[in-house]
Structures are given as C-alpha cells and as structure tokens.
Amino acid sequence: MSESGSFDILVAGGGMIGSALALGLSRQGWQVGLVEGADHDSLVRAPDVAASVDDFEPRVSALSLASQRLLEQLDVWPDIIAGRHCPYQTMTVWDGDGTGRIRFEAAELQTRALGTIVENRRIVQALFSALTESTVTLFDGARMVGCQRHPEGFRLDLADGRSLSAGLLVGCDGAHSPLRQWVGLPTREWDYDQQAIVCTVRTSQSHRYTAWQRFSQTGPLAFLPLLPETGEEHFCSIVWSQDTTEAQRLMALDDRAFACELERAIERELGAVEAVSRRFAFPLRQRHAKDYILPGFALVGDAAHTIHPLAGQGANLGYGDVRALMSELTRARQAGLDPAHQLVLSRYQRRRKGENLAMMAAMEGFKQLFARDELPVRWLRNTGLRWLDGLGLVKNRIAAEAMGLHG
C-alpha cells in the first residue's frame, strides 16, 4: 500500500479509541489507514518510572471490565498492565451535604476488581506498539485540512499535500471533531459552566484500592487510586468538577492551600494530602451528535458524544462504540457487504445511540440531583443512597451493568 492511496476504511484520530478501532478492523482483514496528528515516536516511548506526583500523567481512565475484554481481544491488555495500573476492588460514593453513602465491592460481584485505573498515555502506547506490527498504514504527524465526498466514499486531504481515500471514513478525532464539522453533522450541546480540575496527589494514608467519590452542590470530587512501580499505595488521580468561579479560585491557590481544600472536600478519608502535582483545568460541556452516520461516514467516541466526567464513563462509552462498529463490520465482511453499506452503519447507530443517550441522561440526572439544596431533595437522595446500599441484589445489578458484566 502506498502512503497516498485508497483504503477500505480510514480512521481519523489515533487516540485511545481510534487506535483500538484501527487495530481491530485490521485484524478482521480490512485495509485500514490511520491518520494521527501526533508524532509516532512520542506515542510509543516508554513512560518513566513514577517516583513522585509529577511523574504520573494527569489524565487517567477507569476502564470497565467490558473495556478490558475488548483490549484483551486486541492482544494489548498484557502490555498495558505490564506498566503502571491499579485495579480497584471498592467504590465508595457519598453525599457531602448529608449522610447517604453507598459502597460497591468486587467480592460481592464475584470478580477480582470493579475496574482498572490506567494513565491514558499507557493505553495509547500499548495500542501503537501493536499497530507497528499490524497491517494498518499509519500516517502520524499528519494534519487534516479537509475532506470531500466522492462516489466511492470520502477523500481526506492532509496539510502536506497528500490525499487519502476510503469507502468508509470514521471520525475519532475528539470532542471538537473537525471531521464532524466538515461533513455537516449537527450536535446538541450545552455548557455546564463548570471546570474539571485534574492532578495527581500523594496522601498520608493508603487509598486501599478504592475509588472515592464525594458529591457536593458545586460538583463531584473523585480520588482514583494509582499504583507506581514501587507498589506504594499513597498516590491518587483526582478529578474535581466545580462551578467555573470556584474552579478558578481553586486553581489560583498555591499547592499547600489547594491541598488543604482537597483534604476538607474529601473529608480526610485518606488523611493529609502531602503533595500535589501541576494542576490542569478543563471546561465541561455535554455534546451529542444528532446522527452518528452519513453515507460512507461514521463518528465514534468523543467525536459523537462527550459526557460529564462524574462517573468516569467517557472512555468506556467510546470502547462500546468500537465494539459495536467492529461487530457490524464483521457481519458485513461475512455477508460480502461493503463496509460503508447503509445497513451496516444504520445498525451501528441504532446499537449505540440509545445506550449513549441513556448514560448521558443518567449522568445529567445525578448532577442535577446533587446540585439541589432543598431539604426534601437532600432527604430523598440521602435516604435513597442508604436504602440502595442495603439492597444487595439491586445494587450489585447496577454495578454489573456499569462494568459491562452483562454486556
């Protein structure tokens, strides 16, 4: 295959989602091209050993068992867990403005872990290592400047003058997807007027392989356990979603003052916050494409939907898209259909759109519920949390669905 040419499928965007999709489709026998703006060498470089909070990547994913199964099928999971990762056995969620608390245990679900916390770059590195040994033609360091529909599919134009064409073009190019805008797929979206503060912290007490999440009126705070090569259990990745004005105040604090705010917000569940890495703040916006497909075109992952990070489901929804599209393209290959056949793409959209919308609606409902301060609402949510925590079968069914154990 020449560097410029035609493919069965072109995947635009080589992050965690796009690289997994390209690798999986190549294993099915399709001729696949992957276009990625980052340089290949920077993507496969091995991470340094973590000795302090500044050695961890601030962006992490809480991978569900369903996502892990997909990565196992792609033969990259062993490489991922050969590096830093932290399986967590417990999740504790509580209302910071009340007494309601719920605790999920892996042992109650007869599984070894509820999920695994992995730095995003580690996932991408493992996928790109596998891609270098696959049949995928990689166009790294390539900037897209436009795309055009033609009778046989789409043509993708790169800044260096190359043009690539494929029967099916898949946009995995992130929340601000240029491809989605170029092809004219509209979105429904709204701003939360919140920012997510992310960083890595070291605490005086062990995280106990537990994911901690405390809800408050101004937004949720999550402490996600990390595990460096030394096995030290005192590092966590935090995601603190706060109203914009409050987030700006927190970002302006020095490290010691910010650590004190964190200790208070997490109610010292992990003791003192002893060290804080560089902090980053990201504006939060919910976005959903009204349609995921056009003739010869499909959206996957954040290009199709972005969700509030309060449940950590963004990566898992993206991998759900990957599983569904791969499944439909397997059926297409077996039936002798073109990958861009409308039946194939319509089935993909039907499988994913409802599930993604349901998760987005549930997260919006949670956010609105915990943002309310009226006494009857506070009583209801705290009573509800305690009641649900006592219903083992119902609680475990909810957890199993979120983990993908029934998927």
Buried (B, 14 or more C-beta within 10 A) or exposed (E): EEEBBBBBBBBBBBBBBBBBBBBBBBBBEBBBBBBBBBEBEEBBEEBEEBEEBEBBBBBBBBBBBBBBBBBEBBEBBEBBBEBBBBBBBBBBBBBBBBEBBBEBBBEBBEBEBBBBBBBBBBBBBBBBBBBEEBBBBBBBBBEBEEBEBEEEBBBBBBEEEBEBBBBBBBBBBBBEBBBBEBBEBEBEEEEBEBBBBBBBBBBEEEBBBBBBBBBBEBBBBBBBBBBBEEEEBBBBBBBBBBBBEBBEEBBEBEBEEBBEBBBEBBEBBBEBBEBBBEBEBBEBBBBBBEBBBBEBBBBBBBBBBBBBBBBBBBBBBBBBBBBBBBBBBBEBBEEEBBBBBEEBBEBBBEBBBEBBEEBBEBBBEBBEBBBBEEEEBBEBBBEBBBEBBEEEEEBBBBBBEBBBBEE
